[in-house]
Amino acid sequence: MKRLIVFVVALVLPFLSMLPAQADETCMSPYIAKITGQEDYVYVWTLGVEGVGDEQDKLVTIGANPAADNYGKIVDVVSVGGRNEAHHSGLSDDRRFLWAGGLDTNKIFIFDIHSDPAAPKVTKIITDFADVTGGLVGPHTFYALPGRMMITALSNNVDNGGRTGLAEYSNDGEFIKTHWIPIDGDLRGATKSGQFADGYGYDVRVKADLNMMLTSSFTGWSNYMMDFGAMLNSPEAMKRFGNTMVVWDMHARKPMKVLDVPGVPLEIRCAWNPENKYCFTSTALTSQIWLIYEDDAGEWQAKAVADIGNPADIPLPVDISITADDNGLWVDTFLDGKARYFDISDPHAPKQVYEEVIGSQINMVSQSWDGERVYFSSSLLGNWDKTGDADEQYVKLYHWDGEKLDHQWSIDFYAEGLGRAHQMRFGAYAMYGKLNPYIEGVQTVEKQLTGEDAQQVEIDG
Amino acid sequence: MFKWRKSRVVKAVALATGLLTAILFGSGISAQTSGSLDAGETFDVEQAFGPGDIKDGYESADYQTQSRSLLSRRGIKQDLIQYIVKPPLGLPSVPIPEDNPVTREKIDLGRLLFFDRRLSINNTVSCANCHIPEQGFTNNEISTAVGVEGRLVIRNSPTLYNAAYLKHLFLDGREISLENQVWQPMTARNEMAAPSIGYVINKINRIGDYDGLFEAAFDGRGADIATVGFALASYQRTLLSADSPFDRWYFGKDESAVSESVKRGFAVFAGKGQCAVCHQVHHDHALFLDHKFHNTGIGYAVSTGEAMIGSNQTTRVQLAPGIFTELSNEKIKSVSRIKSFNDLGLYRITENPADRWKFRTQTLRNIALTAPYMHNGQLATLRDVIDFYDQGGISNELLSPFIRPLGLTDQDKDDLEALLIALTGTNVPQLVADAFAAQIGELSIDDPNWAHENTLGY
């Protein structure tokens, strides 16, 4: 067995540096090296909760390799101080660092995840995001571009509403430029194609082969920090949601076209196949899947292509995840706790083919590149999650065989004294030319590969 | 039912006052829609009259955005002390505490503090979070305020316009001076959540932006529990707004200043509507206040669970322009942390059972700019408020005797609404332009913050 591991590593290591700069696990930037095999860890950006553990935000590392003795266990917790409204995180293009943001305090924590993938370390904290960006508030998506981190914001420091922009940073955490979302008062050269140019922001994705960057829209600080029930009862607050997506010239960072996508378009997932010139989003309030596609004339268009559940009930679709072959789309609906699988082989007519209740509430979904492992987490926002017994906080792993989900393990984030589990990102030793030391025998092999204890390996062999 | 529109208000105010054509003396602002500033820049006066993220007509499927760019937002500092020296027409002289005479240095310092988000525990909330200048120094966009970490405040943010005259601060009247009042939001756990007064003072002393400013404003005295209050109160005391079309007509005797509808509205206001019983008008000035507390029934209704969640099984919720749904209240409750908006008002302070659900009378000046209305922001429009009082409030054993069914006609209501719109002060653009010029205090790399230092910092 040990000989086999040595053989495999010997074959793989020379090629690690030659991996094409392709996509990460199905939903991230094409400029990030992807884990096509088994992930070793899941990094969970977790919201601190008063009365739970140390009550502060933290990065929780969970063992994810079934061959390792830490599989399905919490292997590390890094508390970062404060309840920052931990939300999304994103990997740098070299996949050595994980950037994790706080929607409330605007702090961005940069973790080194390559030196010891089992024990991330904070290497930098950006505290002046609102100051240097000219008033952007709520760093949300961290999306790697070559040598850069593109960060969407949700709000501003003037009226705490939804007018906002994107901030571009260098990989070493230095601010470069603010790119404001086009708005009626300053379309910045973009075309307002419909009724709306609200200037709101949320997610960002690119179709690099088409030089297209796409952004979506959510709501401002006053709403996303407010008690969900109070907001639903405030008619004025319910008017303060995004109804737009913006097509950008990716290289020029220039907004080209504002598309009407009413009802809060959130996560964006673009097709991987270069021939598939489209991306998907789901609208949180109107509960629809929308297709953003390049038409025969080369124009980007948006249209609703499917309902998600019964929109009148507001199932509240939140995260979505596209499969690597562009044929499937997971859609999590927060309020009914369901994971729904849509067949999107015809992108103009998605069909739901499967659903499973994962918990009393559900938010994020992350799948492995091969789609066989699907992770779910529970928390939407600190003041939007359900209350009482329905406030389940978890990370769960399921196996997907193409027809049904098969539960593998769950971690109860309240029982573990952690908090609200939000976004999950994967880590793997192979990204850094290392082997998982928690797999039996691997430590010995590593020593052999580094020239240490070579004699022992030979004897064992 | 008629829906009040900000744009309609602006238009009405402008037409009534000649705002679009008159040059406002001494401000550096042309009152033209886009006038020249001293610095050669422009200030669109309309941006002073409501949110830049304009949602007028959002209920309709035909809604079109017309939002303003934050990048185009420009301000110009004003000499605010002028309003203290000579209050706008319709306002009395300003009561100034003997121990805190107003100076330009204090006003400037108070303005800096007012917009400084670093004074909160996590550097996210300033006074201006809830008192947004272009939104009537309140918040038009939400019914009840939001504090640090999104903590719920169960009351609507009151306007700061003409707060200089208030004898009782807060809607339950628990404070007696602006100087004292400033510390409560800063240290309230559900507002700015600073852990103590000393924490704030220490923080100010370590933020470079304040170097020497307190000493210059207070004869060498630094930041302390008194001077922070003095400075913030001095700025807020200057937010005086009047010289409205109503003032020019009623006190200035300019018959052309308002429409006939406004004049009829005032007759209803002072007569059949009985509004002037609490919103008083005197022979030489009007604060539209009685400095008293009244039970309108709204607080009572909330306590009995009827007002916020509603007695129906569902609540109508808007999802997008022209798209609504009826959402079950059970579903709303499942994501509500606050199960009750119970608010007993003045009783919280006096513990006198007779004071249950009483709240301080609020001024009507600039009322067209300060939606939503009532102590919890429950009523969205001026017409909603007029209808509420016309029906006699909400019956309860402690309902104010001044509130009873009025029998107003539609014409009466239209006229009353016209009057209320005519109470918008002509210097609103100056006060907002001044606020737009203010520095927003954001955490910088040089400020005290645990992330960059290993000391307690306090």
Boltz contact constraints between the chains, C-beta under 6 A:
constraints:
  - contact:
      token1: [A, 82]
      token2: [B, 122]
      max_distance: 6.0
  - contact:
      token1: [A, 83]
      token2: [B, 149]
      max_distance: 6.0
  - contact:
      token1: [A, 104]
      token2: [B, 124]
      max_distance: 6.0
  - contact:
      token1: [A, 105]
      token2: [B, 122]
      max_distance: 6.0
  - contact:
      token1: [A, 105]
      token2: [B, 124]
      max_distance: 6.0
  - contact:
      token1: [A, 125]
      token2: [B, 451]
      max_distance: 6.0
  - contact:
      token1: [A, 127]
      token2: [B, 443]
      max_distance: 6.0
  - contact:
      token1: [A, 127]
      token2: [B, 449]
      max_distance: 6.0
  - contact:
      token1: [A, 127]
      token2: [B, 451]
      max_distance: 6.0
  - contact:
      token1: [A, 128]
      token2: [B, 443]
      max_distance: 6.0
  - contact:
      token1: [A, 128]
      token2: [B, 444]
      max_distance: 6.0
  - contact:
      token1: [A, 128]
      token2: [B, 445]
      max_distance: 6.0
  - contact:
      token1: [A, 130]
      token2: [B, 442]
      max_distance: 6.0
  - contact:
      token1: [A, 131]
      token2: [B, 442]
      max_distance: 6.0
  - contact:
      token1: [A, 131]
      token2: [B, 444]
      max_distance: 6.0
  - contact:
      token1: [A, 156]
      token2: [B, 70]
      max_distance: 6.0
  - contact:
      token1: [A, 157]
      token2: [B, 440]
      max_distance: 6.0
  - contact:
      token1: [A, 158]
      token2: [B, 70]
      max_distance: 6.0
  - contact:
      token1: [A, 159]
      token2: [B, 132]
      max_distance: 6.0
  - contact:
      token1: [A, 161]
      token2: [B, 53]
      max_distance: 6.0
  - contact:
      token1: [A, 163]
      token2: [B, 53]
      max_distance: 6.0
  - contact:
      token1: [A, 163]
      token2: [B, 70]
      max_distance: 6.0
  - contact:
      token1: [A, 183]
      token2: [B, 67]
      max_distance: 6.0
  - contact:
      token1: [A, 183]
      token2: [B, 69]
      max_distance: 6.0
  - contact:
      token1: [A, 184]
      token2: [B, 65]
      max_distance: 6.0
  - contact:
      token1: [A, 184]
      token2: [B, 66]
      max_distance: 6.0
  - contact:
      token1: [A, 184]
      token2: [B, 67]
      max_distance: 6.0
  - contact:
      token1: [A, 185]
      token2: [B, 68]
      max_distance: 6.0
  - contact:
      token1: [A, 185]
      token2: [B, 69]
      max_distance: 6.0
  - contact:
      token1: [A, 185]
      token2: [B, 72]
      max_distance: 6.0
  - contact:
      token1: [A, 186]
      token2: [B, 69]
      max_distance: 6.0
  - contact:
      token1: [A, 186]
      token2: [B, 71]
      max_distance: 6.0
  - contact:
      token1: [A, 195]
      token2: [B, 64]
      max_distance: 6.0
  - contact:
      token1: [A, 196]
      token2: [B, 65]
      max_distance: 6.0
  - contact:
      token1: [A, 197]
      token2: [B, 65]
      max_distance: 6.0
  - contact:
      token1: [A, 198]
      token2: [B, 65]
      max_distance: 6.0
  - contact:
      token1: [A, 198]
      token2: [B, 67]
      max_distance: 6.0
  - contact:
      token1: [A, 199]
      token2: [B, 67]
      max_distance: 6.0
  - contact:
      token1: [A, 222]
      token2: [B, 142]
      max_distance: 6.0
  - contact:
      token1: [A, 222]
      token2: [B, 146]
      max_distance: 6.0
  - contact:
      token1: [A, 225]
      token2: [B, 146]
      max_distance: 6.0
  - contact:
      token1: [A, 225]
      token2: [B, 150]
      max_distance: 6.0
  - contact:
      token1: [A, 226]
      token2: [B, 146]
      max_distance: 6.0
  - contact:
      token1: [A, 226]
      token2: [B, 150]
      max_distance: 6.0
  - contact:
      token1: [A, 227]
      token2: [B, 152]
      max_distance: 6.0
  - contact:
      token1: [A, 227]
      token2: [B, 337]
      max_distance: 6.0
  - contact:
      token1: [A, 227]
      token2: [B, 338]
      max_distance: 6.0
  - contact:
      token1: [A, 228]
      token2: [B, 335]
      max_distance: 6.0
  - contact:
      token1: [A, 229]
      token2: [B, 332]
      max_distance: 6.0
  - contact:
      token1: [A, 229]
      token2: [B, 335]
      max_distance: 6.0
  - contact:
      token1: [A, 229]
      token2: [B, 336]
      max_distance: 6.0
  - contact:
      token1: [A, 230]
      token2: [B, 152]
      max_distance: 6.0
  - contact:
      token1: [A, 232]
      token2: [B, 317]
      max_distance: 6.0
  - contact:
      token1: [A, 232]
      token2: [B, 332]
      max_distance: 6.0
  - contact:
      token1: [A, 233]
      token2: [B, 308]
      max_distance: 6.0
  - contact:
      token1: [A, 234]
      token2: [B, 142]
      max_distance: 6.0
  - contact:
      token1: [A, 234]
      token2: [B, 143]
      max_distance: 6.0
  - contact:
      token1: [A, 236]
      token2: [B, 141]
      max_distance: 6.0
  - contact:
      token1: [A, 237]
      token2: [B, 142]
      max_distance: 6.0
  - contact:
      token1: [A, 238]
      token2: [B, 318]
      max_distance: 6.0
  - contact:
      token1: [A, 239]
      token2: [B, 55]
      max_distance: 6.0
  - contact:
      token1: [A, 239]
      token2: [B, 58]
      max_distance: 6.0
  - contact:
      token1: [A, 240]
      token2: [B, 141]
      max_distance: 6.0
  - contact:
      token1: [A, 262]
      token2: [B, 320]
      max_distance: 6.0
  - contact:
      token1: [A, 263]
      token2: [B, 319]
      max_distance: 6.0
  - contact:
      token1: [A, 263]
      token2: [B, 320]
      max_distance: 6.0
  - contact:
      token1: [A, 285]
      token2: [B, 319]
      max_distance: 6.0
  - contact:
      token1: [A, 286]
      token2: [B, 319]
      max_distance: 6.0
  - contact:
      token1: [A, 286]
      token2: [B, 320]
      max_distance: 6.0
  - contact:
      token1: [A, 312]
      token2: [B, 325]
      max_distance: 6.0
  - contact:
      token1: [A, 383]
      token2: [B, 150]
      max_distance: 6.0
  - contact:
      token1: [A, 386]
      token2: [B, 334]
      max_distance: 6.0
  - contact:
      token1: [A, 386]
      token2: [B, 335]
      max_distance: 6.0
  - contact:
      token1: [A, 387]
      token2: [B, 337]
      max_distance: 6.0
  - contact:
      token1: [A, 390]
      token2: [B, 334]
      max_distance: 6.0
